[in-house]
Amino acid sequence: MELDPKAKALLTAIAAAGLPDIGGIPLGLAREQVEKGYARMKIPVKKVGSVLNIDIPGPGGKLPLRIYIPEGKGPYPVMVFFHGGGWVFFGLDAYDPISTHLCSATGCMVVSVDYRLSPEYKFPAAVNDCFFATGWISENCRSWNGNPDCLFLAGDSAGGNLATVTAMRICQEGGPIVRGQVLIYPVTDYLKPEKSSYLEFAEGYGLSRNDMKWFWDKYLDGEKDSLDPKAAPLLTSDLSGLPPALMIVSGHDLLRDEGIAYAKRLEEAGVAVRLSVYEDMIHGFMSYLGILKQAKKALEEISVWVKQYC
């Protein structure tokens, strides 16, 4: 399927801005460039009941959380959300739009986790933060009228990687019962060997092949870490026992093939999976709520899927 015209126009606008490649400028400038560009999109924020900011004592010190509480009566299902950004970019503020829309659409209390970023904190710092935060949220969410018996994990891109890795760790090491995992165009495998979508969409589709090389270099403490299933969950030998999964992938995305491959592996392991491929979309399309109609469609799909499990 051809690329959606509005998505194509977005890519054209990004290219016309003439921004330097993130790998060729200092890290601080790269963060400033990416986050300012994201803010310029002016993605609408959805009204929710209330928003709370708290800090909890995490594995590496203070771990900020932002709690989005729906309107209406609880107890609310709880969605622990891990943001994208290649493990390097973004934080709670940038993901206000997606978090508020998820909260409003699903009726879940959404708790966004401000995990430690690379390269200041290499793998597995983010993994440890997300695993710890999920346990803490399960144990304490009743304080805000959340229902710990109806817990979901969710994330996009690098955050989708952290969501499914957190589900894996809970399955292997123990922890709260997770009703489902919402994986939005997640990173599930290392970039070598490269899959066909890595070559087909290497440049010109938002997330480039060089971007992913740069992200992995910043995230891992050497290529040896790429063999760890906590970094590349597609390498996990046994995926049985994981919670049901909604896998959303984009047709024009270099991460497409690994998302589809992970969904198939989950299905083969007996995990209930819904694979939804938005064939005419690019990586990150859900960040363009109010611009791309497919973002709203995906949000509605997530809402319907979550509600069948709680």
N, C-alpha and C positions, 0 to 999 in steps of 0.2 A: 504494500500500500504506500502511496505517495505521502510525503510529509505534509501535515496540515498547513494551510496557507498562513494562519496566524502564528504558528510556531516558526515557520520559515521567516516571517517578518521579524520576529523577535531575534532570531539568529542574525539576520541582516543588520539589525540595529546594533547588536552587540559587536559585530565585526566592524561596523562603521565608526564605532567609538575609538578604535585604534589603540586599545589598551595593550601594554606590554605583556608578554608571556609571564605567568607567575614564577616560572623557574628561572627567569633572567633578572629578577629584582630582589632586593632584600625582603625577608619574611614579613617584617612590620609593614612595609609598603604594600606587599601582596595582600595582606589581611585588610588593610585600609581600602585598597582598590576594589577587592571583591565585595566587602561589606557595604561600601558606599554604593556600588552598582546595584546590589540587591535592594538597598533601601530606596533607590530611585524608582524601583518598580511600583512602589506605593500599593502593595498588596493590602486589600481591606482587612481590618480586624473585626471579628464577629463579637457581638455583645454576649457576655456570659454572666452568670450570677455574681461571681466575685473572683478576684485573683489575689493570691497570697504569695509572698516571697519568704522563704525560710532557708536557713543554713543548717546542715547536719554535719556531725563529725565523721568524715569519710576516711577511706584508707590512706589518703595522702594529705589529710587536713580538712579544712572547711570545704563542704560540698554543697553548692547552692541548688535549690529546687524552686520551681515556680508551679504553684498549684492553681489550676483553673477549675472552678466549681460551677456546675451547670445551674441554670435556673430551675425552679421546681423543687419537689420534695425528694429527699434521698430515702434510704442509702443509695449511693450512686455506684455503678460499676467503676472500676479504676483502670485507667490506661497509663502505663509508664511509657513515656516517649523519649527517644534518643534522637537528637537532631543530626542532620547530615553536615557535609562540609569537608569531606576527606580526612576526618580526624584532626584537621588543622584549623579550619575556619568556623566562625559563628559561635553563638551562645544563646542565651535565653531570649534576648530582645529580638534578634532576627527571626526567631521562630514563633513569636507571638501570633502572627496571622494563622499559620497552620494549626497551632495549638488551640486557639480559640474556635476555629471552625470545626476541628475534631470534637471538641467539648460540646459545642452546640448541636452538631449533627448526630453524634452517638449517644448523648446523654451521659457520657462518662466524665468522671473527675479525671482530668488529664494532668499528669505530673511530669513536667519537663525537667530533665536532668542536665545540669551544667557540668558534664564530666571534664576531666583534665585533657588538654589539647597537646598534640605533638607539634613540633619536635621537642618542646620543653619537657614533656613527659611521654616517653616512648611506650610502645606496647610492652606489657599489658596494662598500663595505668588506666586507660579508658575502660577496658574490660572489667577491671577490678572495681572501678567506681560504679559502673552500671549494675553489676551483680550485687554489690553492697546496697546501693540505693533501692533496688527492687525489694530486697528483704526488709529494709527499714520502712519503706512505704507500706508494704503489706502489714507490718506490725503496728503501724501508727496511723493509718488512713482513717480509722474510725473517729479520730479526733476532728475530722472535717466531714463526717458523715459519709465516708467511703466504705464500700463493701469489700473486704479483703478476700471474700470467697468468689469474687467475680473480677479477677485480675487479668489484664491483657498487657502484652508488650508490643511496642510499635516503634518504627523508625524508618527514615528514608536514607538511601544511599549508604554512607558510612554508618549512619544511625541504624539502618536496617541490618547491617552486619552486626552491630552491637546488640540489637534486639534478639536475633536468633542465637548468637553466641551466649547471651544471658540465659535464654531458654535451655540451651545445651548444658550449661553449667548447673542450672537448677536440677535438670534431669539426672545429671551425673553425681552432683554433690549434695543434693537436697535443698529444699527451700519451699516457698509458697507454691500452691497449685496455680498454674497459669492456664487460663481458659483458652487463650489463643494468641497468635503472633501475627501482627500486620507488618508485612515486609514490602516496603515501597522501593522499587528498583534498587535492591540491596547489593552491596559488594559481598560476594560469597566465595571468591577464589582469587588467588594471586594472579598477576598478569602474565606469568609464564607457566606453561606454554600458552600463547595467545590464541583465543578462540576467534572464529570467523567474524563475529560482530566487532571485535577489537580492530580488525583490519578494515572492515567495511565502513565503520564510523570513526575512524582514527582522528579525523579533523573536520571541523565545520559544523559540529552538532552540539556545541555547548561544552560538554565534558570531553576532553581530547585524550588520546593515548599518552601524550607527553604529560598531561595533568596527572593521570593515574600513576605514571612512573614516579612523578614528583611526590605525590601523596604517599605512596608506599615507602619511598625512601625516607620521608619525614617520620612515618609511623613506626617502622620496624627498626630494630637495633641490629641490622644486618640481614642478609637474605635468608639466613638459617631460620629466622622467625617465620618465614613464609610457609614453612612446612608444619607449623603449629595450627591445628584445627581451630584454636581460639582466635586466630587471625584469618584463616581461610576455612570457614566451616564446611565447604564442599569436600574437604579432605577427611572429614569425620568418617570413621569406618562404620559406625552404627548410629543411625538417626532414629531408630525406633523409640517410642515412648515420648517423643516431643509433642507439644500441644498442636492442635489444628492451626493451619497457616493460610492466610490470604496473601498470595504473591502477586504484586502488581509490577509489571515491567513495561518498558517503552520500546516500540518497534525500531526506532532510530536512536539507539543507545548502545554504546560499546559494552555496557554491562548486561545487555539483553540475554545473551546466551548463557551466562553463568547463573542468572536468575531463573531461567527456564530449567537449566540442569539441576539446580538445587530443588526446585519444586518437584521434578521427576524423582530425584533421590528420596525426598520425603515421602512421596506417594508409594514408591517401591518398599519403603520401610513400614508401611501401614499407617502413615499419618494422613489425616484428612486434610486435603489441600484444594484450594481454589486458585487456579492460575488464570490471571486476567492480563491479556496482552493488549495494550493500547497501541495498535500498529502504526498510527500516524503521529505518534508523540515522540518527544525528545526527553533526555534525562532531565529530571528536576521539574517536570511539567506541573506537578501538584503545588509548586511554589507560586504558580501564576494564577491563583484564584482571582476571578474577576476579569481575567484576560482570555484564558483558554477554557472553553466549555467542557473539555475533557477532565479538567481538574475538578470541576463541580461534580461531574459524573463519577469520578473515582471516589470522591468524598461520600457520595450517596451509597456507592458500592460498599465502602468500609462500614458505614452506618448499618446497612442491612445485614452484613456479614457478622458484625459484632453482636447485634441484638439477637441472633439465633442461638448464641452461646450463653446469654444471660437474660 
